[in-house]
Amino acid sequence: MSADTVVRPRRNTLRPVWEEQPSLLGQFGKGTILTLVVAVVVVPLWVVVVTSLSSEKTINDAGGYVFLPREFNPSAYVVIFSGGQITDAILVSTIVTLAGTALSLVVTVLAAYGLSRPGTLGHRPILFYFLLTFLIYPGMIPSYLVVTGLGLKDNLLSLILPTAISAFNLVVLRAFFMSIPGELYDSARMDGAGELRILTRIVLPLSKAVTAVVGLFYAVGYWNAFFNAILYIDRNDLQPVQRVLQQFILAGQSPASSGASVAIPGLGSTVPPSLAIKMAVVVVTVVPALIIYPFVQRHFTKGVIIGAVKG
Amino acid sequence: MSAPPVAAEPQVAVKKAKKKVKVVSRQQLSFGQRLRRDWPLLLMCFPAMALLLVFHYIPALGNIIAFQDYNPFVGDNPLEAFLYSEWIGFGNFEYLFKTSAFWDSVITTLSITAFQLVFYFPIPIALAVLLNSVLSPRIRSLVQSVVYLPHFFSWVLVVSLFQMMLGGAGLLAQTLRQAGYTPPEIMTNPDTFMFLITSQAIWKDAGWGMIVFLAALAAIDPSLYEAAAADGAGRWRRMWHITLPGLRSVIVLLLILRLGDALNVGFEQFVLQREMVGREAAEVVDTYVYYQGIAVQQWGVGAAAGLFKAAVGILLIVGANKLAHRFGEQGIYSKR
């Protein structure tokens, strides 16, 4: 009797009263499917991380990839961070991501705010100008000619400027700015605030969550930049992380043997990099996403749905 | 009892009056006055507009070179080269339409789209319905965080992970070999390439694709379920008569978008694996444009292929939207 009264309220908050008891088979089936789905994502990442932290001997004993961790051996990370092509690539990607995200956020927030007040002079044609980019898109060849024509070949700006603004993110931000009550704008203007001050003091603090999501979208885009690097970056020391990953894992090339790059200290230029080092590179390309993700993740649904519904 | 309406009425009146005053004053302002009032806002739009002009609209206009025998060496820069290059009308298109390699790439692209419509499209829907039926919020948010994650990985990373798990030296092959079996060729087999890229796409984006459906499911009124249950509808009938109709408009919208993107199956995924499985299986329109235009330097032909793709894309999206209207759905834009 007493056990019943303890359990019931909790159950009622989970399941509506009219819902019948879940069947055992159904519960089991759902559980299995969801576990499988989660495992399919988690297991590869797990194997990569564990292998990257294993010593050469453990890897040889396992015959390749390591599943069960036996030691904590960060030497692979020491190697990739102590100079050479991989360190360069990490630096390049970090710079591009930080600078690019900052530029994109500033430009997008300004434009989204500028368009967020209906009735502004010329706001309809300007909005149309932005929305048209969804329909008309530049071909690969003309883009290539324009970027190289501007002299941006082998310049990190070529990884930033062409993708600096996305109309989708602009629409998401604008929709959110428009949902802020107009009285707030009015009262600020009464107090003598200019547009820039309203933006930084009132609008931005109210829209931290959406701005964070948009920032994550931009940052991920810059960090993952691969195709623009194929097109515009030939120099070895300016390659971003994704290019190194491709050369390394998919093309099976060792950075030590690739032309101008510096030999990896402690390995010598002839020794091919071990599996642990390869896996450490993989981990490095995943980690930034893993770090920002938890902070932004809870805002996803909000940000994405505003964009989808009001766009 | 009568107090609330009385209190509410003046408020409404004030609001209306306020709005009217605003609209009238705005209409009375002259162009110069409006400019003086709005110039900071216009200035704020300027950087974004300039970026799009240079890196979006000018290249879009640059598609004109599809009608030229573009030669980058007749001038000092692309603009001069454009001005001095010879106009050849539809020559590039004629060349393109006579080339079997181009049609092969179109057919590959379309069959990939068709394949993915059948085997990929329903998965986010099923996943969303399944997850929505899980009652514990903790498990739900845990699963969500995990399946969203791969969306933020680059294609290089996704293909690398597949290579490491399923490739010739990967985890699966390693395990099979230790158990005494010969591992199958998964990453390099052109015959099963379609399955491979679809499972990669599912791994990367099915979880993320679920987000829209989850939102639509959350918007369904729970009392509908309760009413149906009261009328004796079991679990499956409720799903069939309430859950799925609730998703209908979102499904149609996403189908349209997918159709409009029929020639857009993604580029990096194919560039990365073209070497591994060979050109026949992995040449899509985008990779054709890239290799014709930039690697072989037939700029005009590459641009023509890109323009063809864009034009077909617009036709498809407009057509699919018409179709949606015929089915009585809203589509992307309502017809009015």
Contacts between the chains, C-beta under 8 A, distances in Angstrom:
chain1	res1	chain2	res2	distance
A	14	B	135	4.5
A	14	B	136	6.6
A	15	B	135	5.6
A	16	B	222	6.9
A	16	B	225	7.3
A	16	B	226	6.7
A	18	B	225	7.6
A	18	B	226	5.2
A	18	B	229	4.2
A	18	B	230	6.7
A	19	B	229	7.1
A	20	B	234	7.5
A	20	B	235	7.2
A	30	B	130	6.6
A	30	B	133	7.1
A	30	B	134	6.5
A	33	B	130	6.6
A	34	B	130	7.3
A	34	B	131	7.6
A	34	B	134	7.1
A	34	B	139	7.3
A	34	B	143	5.6
A	37	B	127	7.3
A	37	B	143	6.9
A	37	B	146	7.9
A	37	B	147	6.3
A	37	B	207	8.0
A	38	B	142	7.8
A	38	B	143	6.1
A	38	B	146	5.0
A	38	B	147	7.4
A	40	B	203	6.8
A	41	B	146	5.3
A	41	B	147	6.2
A	41	B	149	6.4
A	41	B	150	6.0
A	41	B	203	7.4
A	41	B	207	7.6
A	42	B	146	6.4
A	44	B	161	4.8
A	44	B	164	7.0
A	44	B	165	5.3
A	45	B	161	7.9
A	47	B	164	7.5
A	47	B	165	7.6
A	47	B	171	6.1
A	48	B	161	7.3
A	48	B	164	6.9
A	63	B	174	5.7
A	63	B	177	7.8
A	63	B	178	6.1
A	64	B	169	6.8
A	64	B	171	7.1
A	64	B	174	4.3
A	65	B	164	7.0
A	65	B	170	7.5
A	65	B	171	4.6
A	65	B	174	6.2
A	67	B	171	7.9
A	106	B	47	7.8
A	107	B	47	4.7
A	107	B	48	4.9
A	107	B	51	6.5
A	108	B	48	6.6
A	110	B	44	4.1
A	110	B	45	7.2
A	110	B	47	6.4
A	110	B	48	6.9
A	111	B	44	6.3
A	111	B	45	4.8
A	111	B	47	7.3
A	111	B	48	3.7
A	111	B	49	7.4
A	113	B	41	7.5
A	113	B	44	5.9
A	114	B	41	4.3
A	114	B	42	6.6
A	114	B	43	7.6
A	114	B	44	3.6
A	114	B	45	4.1
A	115	B	41	7.8
A	115	B	45	6.3
A	117	B	41	6.7
A	119	B	26	5.6
A	120	B	38	4.8
A	120	B	41	5.2
A	120	B	42	7.5
A	121	B	31	7.6
A	121	B	34	4.3
A	121	B	35	5.9
A	121	B	37	7.6
A	121	B	38	4.3
A	121	B	42	6.8
A	122	B	38	7.8
A	122	B	42	6.6
A	123	B	41	7.8
A	126	B	42	7.7
A	126	B	45	5.4
A	126	B	49	7.1
A	129	B	49	6.5
A	129	B	52	7.4
A	130	B	48	7.4
A	130	B	49	7.9
A	130	B	52	7.1
A	133	B	52	6.1
A	133	B	56	5.5
A	135	B	314	6.6
A	136	B	57	7.7
A	136	B	60	5.1
A	136	B	310	7.7
A	137	B	56	7.6
A	137	B	60	6.8
A	137	B	310	6.3
A	138	B	55	7.5
A	138	B	56	5.5
A	138	B	57	7.6
A	138	B	58	7.9
A	138	B	59	3.3
A	138	B	60	4.5
A	138	B	62	7.1
A	138	B	63	7.6
A	139	B	59	6.7
A	139	B	60	7.5
A	139	B	62	7.2
A	139	B	63	5.1
A	139	B	289	7.4
A	139	B	302	8.0
A	139	B	303	5.6
A	139	B	306	3.5
A	139	B	307	6.3
A	139	B	310	6.9
A	140	B	286	7.3
A	140	B	289	5.4
A	140	B	290	6.3
A	140	B	293	6.6
A	140	B	294	7.5
A	140	B	302	7.3
A	140	B	306	5.8
A	141	B	62	7.8
A	141	B	65	7.2
A	141	B	289	6.8
A	141	B	293	4.2
A	141	B	294	7.0
A	141	B	299	5.7
A	141	B	302	4.5
A	141	B	303	4.3
A	141	B	306	6.0
A	142	B	58	7.8
A	142	B	59	4.1
A	142	B	60	7.2
A	142	B	61	7.7
A	142	B	62	2.9
A	142	B	63	5.6
A	142	B	65	6.6
A	142	B	303	6.3
A	143	B	55	7.2
A	143	B	59	4.2
A	143	B	62	7.7
A	144	B	293	7.5
A	144	B	294	6.0
A	145	B	59	7.7
A	145	B	62	6.2
A	145	B	65	7.7
A	145	B	72	7.6
A	145	B	78	4.4
A	145	B	299	7.4
A	146	B	54	7.2
A	146	B	55	7.0
A	146	B	58	5.7
A	146	B	59	5.0
A	146	B	62	6.3
A	146	B	78	6.9
A	147	B	55	7.5
A	148	B	78	7.2
A	149	B	77	5.3
A	149	B	78	3.7
A	149	B	79	6.7
A	150	B	54	7.8
A	161	B	51	6.8
A	161	B	54	7.7
A	161	B	55	6.0
A	162	B	55	4.5
A	164	B	51	5.3
A	164	B	55	7.4
A	165	B	48	5.2
A	165	B	51	5.1
A	165	B	52	6.1
A	167	B	52	7.8
A	170	B	48	7.0
A	194	B	40	6.7
A	195	B	40	4.0
A	195	B	41	6.1
A	195	B	44	7.2
A	196	B	40	6.9
A	216	B	152	7.9
A	220	B	152	4.9
A	223	B	154	7.6
A	224	B	152	7.9
A	224	B	153	7.5
A	224	B	154	3.5
A	224	B	155	7.8
A	224	B	156	7.8
A	224	B	157	7.9
A	226	B	154	5.8
A	226	B	155	6.9
A	226	B	156	5.4
A	226	B	268	5.8
A	227	B	267	6.3
A	227	B	268	5.6
A	227	B	271	7.4
A	230	B	271	7.4
A	231	B	294	7.0
A	242	B	154	5.2
A	242	B	156	4.7
A	242	B	157	7.5
A	243	B	156	8.0
A	245	B	154	8.0
A	245	B	156	5.1
A	245	B	157	6.6
A	245	B	160	6.1
A	246	B	156	4.9
A	246	B	160	7.7
A	246	B	272	6.7
A	249	B	160	4.2
A	249	B	163	6.2
A	249	B	164	7.2
A	250	B	156	7.3
A	250	B	159	6.4
A	250	B	160	6.2
A	250	B	163	6.3
A	250	B	272	6.1
A	250	B	276	7.7
A	251	B	275	8.0
A	282	B	157	6.9
A	282	B	160	6.3
A	282	B	161	7.5
A	282	B	164	7.7
A	285	B	154	7.1
A	285	B	156	7.7
A	285	B	157	5.5
A	286	B	153	6.7
A	286	B	157	6.6
A	289	B	149	7.4
A	289	B	152	4.5
A	289	B	153	6.9
A	290	B	149	7.8
A	293	B	145	7.9
A	293	B	149	6.7
A	293	B	152	6.8
A	294	B	145	7.8
A	297	B	145	5.7
A	297	B	148	6.8
A	300	B	148	6.8
A	300	B	211	6.7
A	301	B	211	6.4
A	301	B	214	7.3
A	301	B	215	6.4
A	304	B	211	5.6
A	304	B	212	7.5
A	304	B	215	7.8
A	305	B	211	7.9
A	305	B	212	7.8
A	305	B	215	4.9
A	308	B	212	6.1
A	308	B	215	7.4
